[in-house]
Amino acid sequence: MITKKAHAKLNLSLDVTGKRENGYHDIKTLMVMTDLYDEMKFSKSDKLEILGDFDFDMKENFIYKAYLALRDYVGKDLPFKVEIEKNIPMAGGLAGGTSNGAGTFYTLNDLYDLKIPKKDLIKLSSSLGADFTYMMTGGTKLASGIGEVLEEVRPIELDNVLVVNPGYGVSTKEVYESIKIEEKRIDFDDVLKALYDLDIKRLNKVLENKMEDVVFEKHRDLLEIKNKMREFNSASLMSGSGATIFGIFENKNDLEDAYRHFKKTYDKTFKLKVGEKFGSF
């Protein structure tokens, strides 16, 4: 048996910079890994078994899609059993599904001794979605293009982060269909400096997610969560296309106060850390 921790990511700012003729959008985003993870236990089997608390078609599961991609790549079946303890909210802007898929690529490579080089695994995984390139590598990265072009930046380490998920997901596809491209760009140098300085006041001015307006128009409760989070002296933003809102705190007591407040209403409220040691398979 092989046990993997599939970690969640956060977008600490997200810009949508353009739209391509093929319908895809160009973005620029700052991504980091967190200590929130799904635990995945893999073992060889005579048939494919994916066991976990999922409420959608297995054929839409990135574990299944990773299995198909690897099976077709090596030209032979790779049956396995995996039991997943889900902690990362689904469709929450935290790339939980992608992280599960990334863990599957690495684990099957080891489980069946396929000896596929890491760079080839990353290239293969990228056919399943733009987030895979980052989730297969982790770290503190600026991502551009459709998310597949990565630039490594100085690590960001945060000890006091709170995430609140309302218990429902948001469709990334629907968000992109509704978004309007703005002329004003996010200054990621400002974002990085404020994060390294842990300047909460400055962070609330420079952190930005261009998807928020579209999502908040439909889900006003998320805007209320974000604004309430700021009342606890945090810098707050939506991660990815939602629906998860996070807060960065300087003071642990403020974090604990916010945690107690939100946990009463939202079961999927988590205290997190951000760092380089999380997310490496």
C-alpha positions in Angstrom: 0.0 0.0 0.0 1.1 3.5 -0.8 -0.3 6.5 1.1 -0.2 10.0 -0.4 -1.2 13.4 0.9 -2.9 15.4 -1.8 -2.6 19.0 -0.7 -4.9 22.0 -1.5 -3.6 25.2 -3.1 -4.6 28.8 -2.7 -4.6 31.6 -5.3 -3.2 34.6 -3.4 -4.2 36.8 -6.3 -5.7 36.1 -9.7 -5.8 38.2 -12.8 -7.7 37.3 -16.0 -5.7 39.1 -18.8 -7.3 38.0 -22.0 -9.4 35.5 -24.0 -8.1 33.3 -26.8 -9.8 32.5 -30.1 -10.3 28.9 -28.8 -12.3 30.2 -25.9 -9.6 29.7 -23.2 -8.6 32.6 -21.0 -5.2 33.9 -20.2 -4.5 34.4 -16.6 -1.8 35.4 -14.1 -2.0 34.1 -10.6 0.1 33.6 -7.5 -0.2 30.0 -6.2 0.9 28.4 -2.9 0.4 25.1 -1.3 -1.3 24.5 2.1 -1.3 21.8 4.8 -4.9 21.0 4.1 -4.9 17.6 2.3 -6.9 14.6 1.2 -5.4 11.3 2.3 -5.2 8.7 -0.5 -4.4 5.0 0.2 -3.4 3.1 -3.0 -2.9 -0.7 -3.5 -2.7 -2.9 -6.5 -6.0 -4.7 -7.4 -7.5 -6.9 -10.1 -10.0 -4.1 -10.9 -10.3 -0.3 -10.6 -11.9 0.8 -7.3 -12.2 4.5 -6.3 -13.7 4.7 -2.8 -14.5 8.1 -1.2 -17.2 10.6 -0.4 -17.9 11.9 -3.9 -21.2 13.2 -5.1 -20.5 13.2 -8.9 -19.9 10.8 -11.7 -16.7 8.9 -11.3 -15.9 9.5 -15.0 -15.5 13.2 -14.1 -13.1 12.3 -11.3 -9.4 13.3 -12.0 -8.2 10.1 -10.3 -10.1 8.2 -13.0 -8.9 10.5 -15.8 -5.3 10.2 -14.6 -5.7 6.4 -14.7 -7.0 6.5 -18.2 -4.2 8.8 -19.4 -1.5 6.6 -17.9 -3.1 3.4 -19.1 -3.2 4.7 -22.7 0.3 6.1 -22.4 1.9 2.7 -21.4 -0.5 0.6 -23.4 -1.5 -1.8 -20.6 -4.1 -1.8 -17.8 -3.1 -0.5 -14.4 -5.9 -1.6 -12.0 -5.7 -0.3 -8.5 -7.8 0.4 -5.4 -7.7 3.8 -3.8 -9.5 4.9 -0.6 -9.7 8.7 -0.2 -10.4 10.6 3.0 -11.8 13.8 1.6 -11.0 17.0 3.5 -10.6 19.5 0.7 -14.0 21.0 -0.3 -15.1 20.0 -3.8 -15.4 22.7 -6.5 -14.1 25.1 -3.9 -11.2 26.8 -5.8 -8.6 24.8 -3.9 -7.8 22.3 -6.7 -8.6 19.3 -4.6 -9.7 17.2 -7.5 -6.6 18.1 -9.5 -4.4 17.3 -6.5 -6.0 13.9 -6.3 -5.2 13.4 -10.0 -1.6 14.5 -9.5 -1.1 12.1 -6.7 -2.5 9.3 -8.9 0.0 10.0 -11.6 2.9 9.7 -9.2 1.6 6.7 -7.3 0.8 4.5 -10.3 4.2 5.3 -11.7 5.7 3.9 -8.4 3.1 1.2 -7.8 3.7 -0.4 -11.2 7.4 0.6 -11.5 6.7 2.4 -14.8 9.9 4.5 -14.5 8.3 7.4 -16.4 10.4 10.6 -15.9 8.8 13.3 -13.8 8.9 15.8 -16.7 7.0 13.3 -18.9 4.4 12.7 -16.1 3.9 16.5 -15.9 3.5 16.8 -19.6 1.0 13.9 -19.7 -1.0 15.4 -16.8 -1.3 18.8 -18.4 -3.6 17.3 -21.0 -6.2 17.0 -18.3 -6.2 20.6 -17.2 -4.1 23.7 -16.8 -3.9 23.4 -12.9 -2.0 20.1 -13.2 1.3 21.7 -14.2 1.3 23.5 -10.9 -0.2 20.8 -8.7 2.4 18.3 -10.0 5.2 20.6 -8.8 3.9 22.7 -5.9 6.0 25.5 -4.4 5.4 29.2 -4.6 4.8 30.0 -8.3 3.4 32.7 -10.6 1.4 31.0 -13.2 0.5 32.5 -16.6 -0.8 31.5 -20.0 -3.8 29.3 -19.2 -2.0 28.4 -16.0 0.6 26.1 -17.4 3.6 28.6 -17.6 5.2 28.7 -14.2 7.7 31.1 -12.7 9.3 30.2 -9.3 9.4 33.1 -6.8 10.7 33.4 -3.3 8.8 31.1 -0.9 5.9 32.4 1.0 5.4 31.0 4.5 2.2 31.8 6.4 1.3 30.3 9.7 -2.1 31.9 10.4 -4.6 31.3 7.5 -8.3 30.6 7.7 -10.4 29.2 4.9 -14.2 29.1 4.9 -16.2 27.1 2.4 -20.0 27.6 2.3 -20.7 24.0 1.5 -21.4 24.4 -2.2 -19.3 24.6 -5.3 -19.0 27.2 -8.1 -18.7 26.2 -11.7 -15.4 27.5 -13.1 -16.7 27.2 -16.7 -19.7 29.5 -15.8 -17.5 32.0 -14.2 -15.3 32.3 -17.2 -18.3 32.5 -19.5 -19.5 35.6 -17.6 -16.2 37.4 -16.8 -15.3 40.7 -18.5 -11.6 41.4 -19.2 -10.5 44.6 -17.4 -7.7 46.9 -18.6 -6.2 47.3 -15.2 -3.7 44.6 -14.3 -2.7 43.3 -10.8 0.7 44.4 -9.7 2.2 41.1 -8.5 5.3 42.8 -7.2 3.2 44.8 -4.8 1.3 41.6 -3.8 4.5 39.7 -3.1 6.1 42.5 -1.1 3.0 42.9 1.1 3.0 39.1 1.7 6.7 39.0 2.6 6.1 41.9 5.0 2.8 40.4 6.2 1.3 43.9 5.9 -2.4 43.2 6.5 -3.5 46.8 5.7 -1.5 46.8 2.5 -2.6 43.3 1.5 -6.3 44.4 1.6 -5.4 47.0 -1.0 -3.3 44.9 -3.3 -4.7 41.3 -3.1 -7.2 40.9 -5.9 -9.2 38.2 -7.7 -10.8 39.3 -10.9 -13.3 36.5 -10.7 -14.9 37.8 -7.5 -17.3 40.3 -9.0 -18.9 37.6 -11.2 -19.1 35.1 -8.3 -20.3 37.6 -5.7 -23.1 38.8 -8.0 -24.6 35.4 -7.8 -23.5 34.4 -4.3 -23.8 37.5 -2.0 -23.0 35.3 1.1 -19.4 34.9 -0.1 -18.9 38.7 -0.1 -20.4 38.8 3.4 -17.9 36.1 4.5 -15.0 38.1 3.0 -16.1 41.3 4.6 -16.7 39.6 8.0 -13.3 38.0 7.8 -11.7 41.4 7.4 -13.4 42.5 10.6 -11.2 40.1 12.4 -8.1 42.0 11.2 -7.2 39.7 8.3 -6.5 40.2 4.6 -9.2 38.3 2.8 -9.9 37.1 -0.7 -11.6 34.4 -2.7 -9.4 31.5 -4.0 -9.7 30.5 -7.6 -13.2 30.6 -9.0 -14.7 30.1 -5.5 -16.5 29.3 -3.5 -13.8 29.3 -0.8 -12.8 32.5 1.0 -9.5 32.7 2.9 -8.1 35.2 5.4 -4.4 35.8 6.2 -3.8 36.9 9.8 -0.9 38.4 11.6 -2.2 37.7 15.1 -3.1 34.1 16.1 -5.7 35.3 18.6 -7.5 37.1 15.8 -7.4 33.8 13.8 -8.9 31.8 16.7 -11.7 34.4 17.1 -12.5 34.2 13.4 -12.4 30.4 13.5 -14.9 30.2 16.3 -17.2 32.7 14.6 -17.3 31.0 11.2 -17.2 27.4 12.5 -20.6 27.9 14.1 -22.2 28.5 10.7 -19.8 26.8 8.2 -18.7 23.3 8.9 -15.9 23.5 6.2 -13.9 26.1 8.1 -10.2 25.2 8.5 -7.1 26.7 10.0 -4.2 26.3 7.6 -0.5 26.9 7.1 1.1 27.8 3.8 4.6 26.7 2.9 7.1 25.0 0.6 7.1 21.7 2.6 3.4 21.1 1.6 2.3 19.6 -1.6 5.4 17.7 -2.8 4.6 14.2 -4.0 
